[in-house]
Amino acid sequence: MPSTTTPADSPAAADVGASPRIESREQDGKRWIVASGRWTTLAMSSPSDWQALAKSLDALPRQDDAAWDLRPIAQLDHIGAQLLWERWHHDWPATLELAPQHKAVLDQVAQYTVGTPEEPPKTLVERLRDFSHNGPRAMGVTRDFVGLIGQLTIDVGRLLAAPHRGPWRDFSGHLYQFGATALHITALVGLLIGVVLAYLISQQLRQYGAETFVVNILGLSLVRELGPVLAAVLIAGRSGSAITAQIGVMRVTEELDAMRVMGIPHGFRLVMPRVLALAIAMPLISLWTSMAALLGGMLAADAALDISPAYFLSALPRAVPIANLWLATAKSAVFGILIALIGCYFGMKVKPNTESLGRGTTSSVVTSITAVILVDALFAVLFKGIGFRG
């Protein structure tokens, strides 16, 4: 229990004012905080009184050695005592003056008020219980996705065995939709990215007199990394969401059930044409985006560094070995297959309601972009020694 020291000028009688008040004063070189009024629920029921009291408590200095005088308080209930106890951070002040009836209320609040305990670390049993709840779902997703890849492999084998029975009309339609209709947006974004990169790089190279190296930096960054990744992100948001929405609408309208009743396999007619179309279109779109970005970088380098387009085009093959182009093409094909598979997977998982359709489309785009970034990082680690001049 804290020590009790009475200041010389502390009031002997309780303040009978209705509104709770608090003030700070200096006495004999010591700071005293004096509370007065009625600290009850009824007295603090007015919003203005409550806000004034809260502002007064917040304005008090953060000093642990301050002395408190609660004797002027006319009446104190558990709500007022709780306010004081919270202001004291669940610990008694070093110096405290109060009436016996107020001490009884504060003792009861201090006895039954418990701070938030720290959460103990999970035991092995709790971790196993959590895994038993979340593990089967993750394993189910992995199983279904691996099954989708296996079914795609079987369908491609069937196509190679009987090409005349393939869904070529669907394939050509998807190839046009995913590839040709995306050329304008990918070219525009690539052009702007090339311009921005060239201007940013030129600001740094000009300080060291190394303006000619803008060709090396732009060529390697755009052809090897930014071109394929930028195109894949755009296609994931544009075509990946379209794939999920198309198949999801077929689920909502029960077209998938009708196909199953008619004996038309979903994988052969829905999944395989889209995967093959994106596997072919994605490398071409990646090359197109890289070319547009290089064009923007070339124009910006001419304007910012006076590097002529003729020099840019002649130095580009020497700065960027052909291995980077093959690596970007292979990487883009993998991106296209992943985006199509993820879009088809989430489309197949859509439930026959519009809410599930929107949620599945969003999950498809997010998962596709995440998968593209992860696969690109894997390619960067596996082929870190390829495509650079010694």
N, C-alpha and C positions, 0 to 999 in steps of 0.2 A: 504494500500500500504506500502511496507517495507521502512525503512529509507535508505537514500543514504549517504554513506561515501566514500570519494575518498582516496585510498591509496596514499602514497607519490610518489611511483614510478610507478603508473599506466600509461600505454602508452596513449598519447593524441591522436595519430592518429591511424586509423584502420589498422590492419594487412591485407596486401593484398595477403597473401599466399592462394593458392587454397585449400589445404587440411584442414579440420577442426581439430583443436588441442585443448587440454585442459591440464592445469598444475596446480599444487598446490604450494603455496608459503606462507611463514610467513612474516608478516609485523606488527611491533609494538605489538608483542604478540598475533596477531590475524591471523587466517588462511584465506587466500584469494584463491579462485579458479578462475583462469583466463582462459577464452575461446577466441580463436582466429581463424583466417582463414575464409573460406566461409562455412557456415552451410546451404547448399542448397541441393536439391535433386541431381542436376548435380554433385556437388562436392563429394557427398557421394555415387555416383553410382558405384564406383569401390569397389569390395568385400574386397580388402585389406584395403582401407581407412575406410570402414564401420566397419570391424572387429577391426581395431586399435582404432577407436573412441569408440566402445562399450566396449573394454577392458579398455580403459582409464576411462570411466564413472564408470564401475564396480569397478575399483581399488580405487576410491575416498573414503575417510573415511566416515563412517556413522555418521556425526556430523550435528545437526540441526542449530548450531550457526555459521556455516561457511559463510563467505561473498563471494559474486559472483561479478565478474567484466566481463561484456560482451561487453565493449566498443571496445576492439581490434577486434571484429568480423567484417569482411568486409561486409558480406551480410548474411541475415537471412530470410529464408522462413518458411512456416508453418510446414514442416517436421522437420527442425532443432528446431523450437520452441516447437514442440510436444515432441521431445527427451528431451529437458531441463525440460519441464513441468512434464513429467513422472519421471525424475530424482528427481525433487522436491516433488514428491508424491502429486501433485495437490494442492500445497500451496506455497505462495511466500516466498523466503528466508528472513531472518531478515534484512540482508544488501545486497543491490543489486545496482550495477552501470551499466547503459546501455544507449545507444543512444535513442533519441525519436522515430526514425523509428523502432527500435527493440522492444521498449515498445509497440508500436501499434500492432505489430504482436503477441507478447506474450499476450496482453490483449484480442485479438480476440480468440486465442487458449484457454486461461483460461475461456472465456465466453461460448464457445461451447463444451468444453470437460467436460463430466459428468462422474463421477465414477460409478462403477457398483452398482446399488441400491440393498439393501437387499430385498429378496423376502418376501412379506407379507404372514402371515399365511392364509391358505385356509379358506374361509368362509363355512358356512353350505351348501349354495347353490352349491358351487364348489365341496364339498365332495359328495353331492347327485348326481351331474352330473358325477363325476368320478365313483361312484358306478353304475350309470345307464349304463356306458360303460363296466365296468369290472364285475359287479355283475351278469348279465345274463349268461355270459360265465361260471363263477364259479358254478352258480346254475345249468347250463346245464350239466357240468361235474358230479356234485353230483347226479343229476337225472339219468344220464345214468349209473353211477356206481351202484347206488342203484337198478336200473332196472336190471342190470346184476346179482346182488346178488339174486334178486327176481326170475329171470328166472332160476338161478342155483337151488334154493330151489324147484321150480316146477319140474325141470328135475330130481332131486334126488327123489322126490315123485313118478314120473313116473317110475323111475328105480326100486324103492322098490315095486311098484304095479305090474310091469311086468319085472322081472329080465331077462327073456329069450330074451327080445328085447333090452337089453343093449349093448352098443358098447364095448364088452369085449376085442376084439382084439386090438382096439385102446388103451384101458386102459392098457393092458399088455405091449404094445409097449412103451407107455409113461413111465410106471413104470420102465422098463429096461433102457430107455434112460435117465431119470432124476435121477434114483437111482444107478443102477449097474455101469454105465459108469462114475459116479462121485466119486466112492469110492477111486480111486488112488490119485486124486488131493486133496481131502479133508483129506485123511490120511496123505499125505505128509505135507500139510500146518499145520494140527493139531500137528503132531510130532514136527515140527520145532518150533511152538509156545510154546509147552510144554517145550522144551529144553531151549528156551530163557527165559521164565518165571522162570524156576527153577534156572537158573544161576543168574538172577537178584535178586530173592528173597534170594538166599543163601548168597549173598554178604551182605545183611542187617541183616539176622538172625544170621550170624556168629558173629557179633559184640556184640550181647546180649546173646550168648550161648543158643539160642532157635532154634537150627537146626531142631528139631523134628516137629516143627510147620509148616514146609514146606509142609507136607502132608495135613494139614488142609487148608492152603491157596490155594494150587494147586487144591485140591479136590473141594472146594466150588466155586472157581473162574471158573474152567474149566467146571464142571458139570452143575452148575447153570446158568452161564452167557456166558462165552467166547465160549464154545462148540456150543450151539445153535445159537448164533449170528454169529460166524465165519462161520458155515455151511450155515446159511441163506444168508449171504453176498456172499459167493461163488456160491450158487445155484442161487441167483438173477442175478449175472453177467453171469452165464453159461446157466442155463435153462430158466430164465426169458426172457433173450434176444432171446433165441431160439424160445420160444413160440410166442413172438411178430413177429419175422422174418418169422416163418412158416405161421402164419395167414396173415401177411402183404403180403407175396408173393402170397398167394391165392387171396388176394384182387387185386394185380397188374395183375395177370393172369386171373382174372374174374372167378375164381373157386367158390368164394362165391356167385356170382350172379347165376352161374349154379346150385349150391345147392339150392338156393331159388326157382329157376324155377322148379326144380325137387321135391320140397316139403320136402327137408331134413332140419330139424331145425339146425341152427348153434349152439345154446346152448347145445343141446342134443348130438351132434356129435363132436363138437370142444371144447367147454368150459368145460363141465362136466368131460370128461375123463382126461383132463389135471389137473383139480383141485383135483379130487379124487386121481390121481397118486401122485401129490406132497404132498397132505395131508397125505398119507401113507408113502411115501419115505422120507419126511423131518424129522420126528422123528427118523427113522432108521439112516439116514445120520448124524443127530446130535449126536446120541449115538456113532456111529462109529468115528466121529471126536473127541469127548470127550475121548474115549478110546485111540485113537492114541496120543492125547495130554498128557494124563496121562502116557502113556508109555514113551514118550519123557521126561516128567518131572521126572519119576522114574529113568530113566537112568542117567539124568543129576544130580539128587540128590545123586545117588550112586557115581558118579564121583567127585562131588564138596563137598559133605557133609559126605561121607562115610555112607549114609543111605542105608541099604541093600534092595533089592527088596522084600524080605520076610517081613521085618518090614513095608515097604511101603504098601504092599497089606493087611497086617493084621490091620494096623491103619486106612486105608482108609474108611472102613464101619463105624467105630466109629466117624471119623471126619466129614463124610458127611451123614446126615440122608437120608433115602430113599425118604422122601418128596421132596427133591431137584430133584431127578430123575424124579418123576411124574410131577413136575412143568416144568422141561425142556422138557419133552415129549409133554405136552399140549401146551407149548409155541411154540415148533417147528411145531406142526400141524397147529397152527394159522399162523405162518410164511409161511408155504407151501401154505395154501389157499390164503393168501394175494398176494404172489408172482405170483401164477397162475392167479388169477383174474386180477391183474394189467397188466400182460403180455397179457392176452386175450383182455382186454379193449383197450390197445394201438394198438394191432394187428387189432382189428375191426375198429379202427379209422384211419387206414392208408389209404391214398388216392392212386389212381392208378398211382403212379409215384415213381421212385426210391428215389428221394429226401425225400419224405414223409416217405418212409420206413426206411431210416437211421435215420431221426429225431425221429420217433416213437420208434425205438429200443433204442436209447440213453435215451429218456424220460422214457421208461419202466424201464431200469436198475436204473436210478437215483431215480425214484419214489419208486421202490421196496426197495432199500436200506434205503431210508428215512423212509418208512413205517415200516420196520423191527426195526430200531432204536427207533422209537416212540412207537411201541407196546411193545418192550422190556422194555422201561422206564415205561410204564403203568403197566406191569406185576410186575416190581420191586417195584412200589409204592403200588399196591394192595396186594401183597403177601410178604410184608417186614417182617412180623412176622412168616413166615412159613419156615421150613427147617433149623432152628438154634437150637443148644442145649442150654438149659437154664443153 
